[in-house]
């Protein structure tokens, strides 16, 4: 099919490249000329494993192009809206300005056979409002939420674990469903589960899922606080309760908590929209989820300071990790950078290293020191904080690392190292929720 993708950021670029490799003719549209140029050359302006290869493949096949000219979408049958919905400044609510602008830009180029597919994460009720804007064109609207994990977005797009379609009742909804089934034929042939529902349910799926995951993460981090008070081990506690198949072990990893551009802003937008609908009490617990998550950052700083005899002043601190998670260069609401900045404000001389996120981190917090090479960053450190669990940091050898530092103090902010191994090499090892 002929497809357009409006918005070529993280979601849109991956979606466009993936659809092109599946055999569709895809045009990606973005207002940022530099981004379009980078994508056209096969160099995405962000790090995502496998995406560059996918971009090159799509363009080699002649099935993928990027442009700033929205009129190029005129002969496309399906139009995917993939723009961002950031948190409004000073508010919890999501900003849907870009979604509205994307849909309005499409209107002059739509016909009664066109289908507009929303993939952006929006407040419930947005689709119903946008459908009214599209009504004069005769085009159909549907909502198809994305469930991408940064670092695994290519795999998640080509081989999703479910497909959700939010459609209008009647013939228009049936036609839109048939068209999207054709786009996703390869996934459906792989027996990917598909759920067809109404607009509102489809809009709620992503934010509800993220709120549940955030709740699970913050629950085990709350247990970590109790473990610290009682002398228990939160990793063993998580193993034990995770054996219950009603609970499961995934996302029961105590540590520095979540960050990034989705989970924090999505649960806050969820609360804001619930309040607008008069259902704020139903999600009031999410405020405590958010609070628990933010407390983890302060707690790891407290542990590090206490381990250094109560002061960071004049101490050289090496922070391993700047991205909010491994296999990404995304530093939005990064717990690692938040901790690094807190330590710097308390007198520590902080050096941050990361395999991919140094440039983005330096733009966000230019007052910190950044070194790309981990060995160079570790040289002379009085304490080391592992705050983003890149595999290369998990694989560090405690004996070899000890030869680089001035003080053998390790704060494992992600609970991914084996305490006995590091302690036997002479390190003082501390972690959240562990004796």
N, C-alpha and C positions, 0 to 999 in steps of 0.2 A: 504494500500500500504506500501511497504518498503521505508522508507525515511531516508535521512541523513541530518543533519544540521551542516554546517561548521561554527564554531565560536559560542561559547556559552556564550557570554556576555549578556547584557541586552536583546537585540532583540532575539538572538539565543536561550537562555535558555527558555524564555517565549514561543517562537514558538515551540520548541521541546516538551516541556511539554504539550502544548495545543494540538498539533497534536497527541500525544500519547493517551490523554484522549478521543480523537475522534475515536480511534480504529486503528490507523496506528501503524506500527512497526517502531520505531524511534531510530536512533543512533546519538548522538550529539558528535562532535569532536572539541577539542580545544587543543592548544599547552601548555596551563597552567595546569600542573598536580594538583596544589592545587585547582584550580577552578573546575576541573573534580571531585576531591574527595569530595568537598563541595556539588556539585550538586547531586552526587551519594547518599550522605547521606541525601538528602532532605533539605539542608541548603544553599540556594542561597547566593553568596558572596555580595549581595546587597539587599536592602529592596524593595520589591514590594508586595503589599497586595494580598494574595491568591496564590502566586507562590509556596510557600513551600508545601502547601496542594496539589497543582497540580503535583508537582514533586513526592511526596510520592504516590499519586494515580496512576500515570503512571508506576512507578516501581513496585507497588503492582500488577498491571495488567500484568506485565511482558512485557510491550510494549515499555519501555523506558530504554536506557542505555547511559552512557557517557564514552568517551575514549579519549586518546591522540593518538591512532593508526588510522591513516587515511585509512589504508588498510581495516578496518572494514566496509567501505562504499561500498565495491565491489558488494554486492548483492542488493544494494538499487536501485530503479528505478528513484526516484526523489531526487535531491540534492539541498538543499537550502543554499545559500551563505548569511550569516548573520554577517559578520565581520564589524568592525568599519571603518569609513572614517574621521579621525580627520583632523583638520585644520593643514596645513603644518606650521612648525615653521617659523616665520617671514614673512609669506605670508597669503593671504586670501584663496588660493586654497585648495581644498580637497586633502588629501593624499590617493591614491587608492592602495598603496603598499600591504595592507593586502588583498584587493579584488583580486589583481593579484596573490598573493601567494596562496590564497584559491583555485582559479580556476586551477592554475598550479598543485596544489597538487592532484586535482581530476582527471586530464587527464589520468594517468596510469590506472585508475579504471573505465573508462567509456566505453560504447559500443554504437552501433548505436540506441539502444532503450532507452538510458539514457536521462534524461531531467535535465538540470541545471537551477535553478531558482534563479535569483539575487533578494535579498531583501534589500541589503545595499543601502544607499542614495549616488548616484554617479553623477559625472558631465556628462551632456548629451554627448553622443558619446562613452561612456565607453562600453556599451553593444555591439555595432557594432565591436569594437576592440576585445572584448573577444570572440565573435562569431567566429572570424577568428582563434583564438587559439584553439577553440574546433572543428573546421571543420575537421581536420584529423581523429578524433575519430568517427565522424558521429553523435555525441550527439547533441541534440537540446538545444538552449538557449532561455530563456524568462526572462522578468523583471517584478517583482511583488512587487512594492513599499509597504513599511509598513507605517501605520498611527497611531502608538501607542502613547498614552499619558501616561507619567510616572505617576504612582499611579492608573492607570486604564488599564494597559497593558493586563492583563489577560482577562478582559471583551472585550477589543478592538480586541484581537486576536480571541476569540471564537465567538464574535458577532460583526464583523466589519460593519461600515456604508457604505462601498463600497469595491469592489475588482477591481483592475486594472491589466490587463495582457498586457505586451508589447511583441509582438511576431514577428517572421520573416514571410514573405509572403510564401504561398505555403503549401505543404503537411506537412513539418516539423512543421510549426507554428500551423497547425490544430491539429496535433497529440499532441503537447505540451499543447495546450488548453484543449483537452479532458482529458489528464492526470491530469492537475491542477484542472479541474472541479471535478474529482474524489476525489482528496485530500480535496477539499472544499465543498463536497457534502452537508454536514450539513448546512453550511452557505447559500448555494444556495437554499436549501429547505426552509430556512427562508425568502426567497425572497430578499436576499441581492443584491443590484444592482451590475452588473458586466459590465465593459467596456473593450473591447478588442481593442488594438491600436498597433501602431508601437513602436519600441524600444525607439526612441527619445522622443515621447510624454510621455510614461510611466516613463522615467527617469526624465522628467521635473515636473511631477505631485507633488512629495513631496516637492521639493524646491520652486516651485511656490506657493503651498498652504502655506508653512511656511512663505514665503515672504509676502503673503497677510495678514496672521495673525499678523506678526510683524508690518506691515503697519498700521493695525487697532489699535493695542496697542499703537504704537508711535503717531498715530494721536490724540487719546484722551489724551495722556500725553503732547502733544504739546498744546492742548486746556487747560490742567491744568496750563501750564505756563501763558497762556493768562488770565485764571481765577484769578490766583494770582495777576496779574498786575491790573486787573479791579475790584476785589472784588466779582466776581461771584463764584458759587459753581459747580465744575466740575461733581459731582455725579448727581446733578439735571439736568445738561446739558446733560450728558450721557443718563439719563432716557428719556429725551425729544426727543433727536435725535434717540434713539434706538427704539422709538415707530414707526418710519418709517420702514415698513417691507422691504424696499429696503436696509436698513442699518442693522437693528437688534441690540439687546442689548448685545449679546455675544461678549466678548473680548473688550468691551468698558469700562474697569475698570482702571481708572487712578491710578497710584501708582509708585512703585519703578521700574517697567519695567520687561522685560523678561531676562532670563538667561538660564542655562542648557547646555547640550551637543549637542542640535539640532538647535534650532532657531538661535542663534548668528552665529554659524559656517556655517549653511546652507545658510543664506542670504549672507554671505561673499563669500562662494564658488560659489554661484549663480552669484555674481558680477564678480568674477574672470573668470569663464567660459564664461560669456557673453563677457568679454573683449577679450578672446582668439578667440572668434568667430567673433569679429569685431562689436558686438552689445552692447558695453558697455553703450552707451547713452540711450538705452532702459531701463536700470535698474539703471541709475545714481541716481534716487531718493532714492534708498536703502541706499546710504551712509548717507543721512540725517536721515533716519529711525534709522540707527545704532547710529548716533550721538545723536539724541533725547533720545534714550534709555540709553546711557551712562551718559547723563547729569542728569538723574533722581537720580543717585547715589550721585553725588556731591551736588545736590539741597537738598536732605534729610539731608545730613551732615550740610549744611548751616543752615537749619531750626532748627536742634537740637542745634547747637552752638549758634545761635541767642537767642533761648529760654533759654539758660543757661548763659545769660548775656555776650555772646561774647567769651567764652573760655571753652575748655574741660579740661584744665590743672588741674590735681588733682581730677577731677570729676569721680565718679563711674557710668559707663554706662552699662545697661543691655540690650543686644540684644536678642530678642525673635525670634529664627529661624536662622538656618545655611544652610539648604537645599535651592535649588533655587526655590522649590515649595513644598507645603505640600504633605504628603503621599509618600515621597521619601527620600532617604539618599544621593542623588546626589548633590554634591557641585560644580560641574563644572560651572565656570563662574557665581557663585552665587552672585546676587546683595546684599544679606544680609551680606555675608562675606566681600564683597568689601567695604561696608559701615563701617562695624566693624573695618576693617584694617585702613581705612582713619581716623576714629576717634582716633584710637590708635596712629597713627603717629602724631596727633595733641595734644597729651598729655592726652587723656582720658584713664581711667583704665577700660578696656572693658571686660565684662563677657558675653559669648555667651552660650545660651542653645537651645536645640533642641531635640525632642523625638527620632529621629533616626540617625541624621547626625553628632553627636559629634565626633566619631572616624575619619570619613573622613575629617571633618573640621580641626581637630587637625593635621592631616598629611599635609594639605594644608597650613595652617597658624598657626604653632606651637607657635608663639609669643603671641597669644591671650589666655585668660583664658576661660576654658570650664567647665560648670557644668551641669550635666544631669537633676537634679531636678529643675524645674522652680521656686518653692518657695525659694529654697536656692539661686538661681541666682538673684532673685529680692531683697534679703535682703540687706538693706542699700543703694539701688541705688538712685542716684541723678536724673536720667532720665531713662525712659524705651522706647526702640524703638521696635515696632512690625514690623518685616521685612519679615517673612514668615508666611502666614495665616493658620497655623495649627488650627484645630477646638478648641483645648484646650486653645489656646490663644484668640480666638474669644469669648470663653465662660468665660473669666476671669471676676470675680466680682470686680467692681471698689472700693467698700468699703473694701473688704477683702484684695485686692492688696495694697491699701493705707496703711494698717497696717504693711506691710512688708518693704516699701521703706522709704528712707530718704527725697526724694523730689518728689512731685506728679506732675511730668512732663511726659506726654505720647506723643510720636511721632508715629502716625499711618501711617506707610509706605505703607500700602496696602488698606487704605480706607475701612476697614471692620468693624469698630466699630461705635457705635452711639455717636456722639460728646456730645449731650445733657445729656446722661446718665453719661458719665465720668465727664463732667464739673459740673454737679449737685452734684457729690461726691467730689468736690473740686480739681479736676485735671486741670492742664493746658494742653489742648488737641490741637495738631497741626497735620495737614495732608497736603499732596500735593494737590493743586488746590482747597482748601476750605478756606473760610474766618476764 
